[in-house]
């Protein structure tokens, strides 16, 4: 009996320990779930699709959302976001004004809004994808982060043709990854005393590409943001004022409107310009080519501080055996924009 009772007691003790461990794990899990999340909560706007392919948005947004979540971000659910967009009658999601950003911050409890545009999407034998994005602070409406990325499948071709990306399903994650390479949860506004605050007006488009003006406008925001000397104004605030001032012609401003917009936005200068050429070369078998002219107008002196124009094509920097070729028109356009922004620095010297 003593021998049997010993094993029974041992069995009961083991069962009790197991029960206590399970109860403890359950309580810990519940307590952990009750703690506030350390993740930064953002709203992810559906990107503005500036391409002719209706599948572009669906294919890219799922990959973008997944990669943002892997970076530790909490994204507002689609139902809550769609209800807000409907209530505020927001139709275009490629930009956001400060007042809408502030409303969204309060109502959806988000720290920032992630917005952007799909600038190219060609599911061809040599697939091509281009996009750009900005992160907007929900309290101040300022740009916290901005970047652009574009590529074709042949950009990854190595010796003997190895490495070529042949499908959109493979190329999209690569380009989204490049877009988010510089993304950080620790973003903060630039110091205003060290920067020139710049408004970029929508560029006039004289090319055959129907959305080239907006593509270049957004690229200028990215280029200016990446330059330590500038603080670009989010395009949503520009768009709101162009409606208020009834400005219909892109690329041009009279000095009366310049004064009014400068005062409303608190800027040091306004960039206006024209896209002369924006050719992907797909229908001509020629390298992509872009030509852009731009001017910087003083917000205080009613005069042009700087103007320049640059034209480039994707074959100009070939070194040997096709190395150095730029195959995506977005990449050529952004290279032109970067050169213009660099040259614009002389206006303040």
Secondary structure, DSSP 8 states (H G I E B T S, - for coil): -HHHHHHHHHHHHHHHHHHHHHHHHHHHHHHHHHS---SEEEEE---EE-SS-TTHHHHHHHHHHHHHHHTTEEE--HHHHHHHHHHTT----S---HHHHHHHHHHH--SEEEEEEEEEEE-SSS-EEEEEEEEEETTT--EEEEEEEEEEGGGG--GGGTT----HHHHHHHHHHHHTTT--TT-----GGGSEEEEE---EE-SSSTTHHHHHHHHHHHHHHHSTTEEE--HHHHHHHHHHTT--STT---HHHHHHHHHHHT-SEEEEEEEEEEE--TTTT---EEEEEEEEEETTTSSEEEEEEEEEETTTT--STTTT----HHHHHHHHHHHHHHHHGGGG-
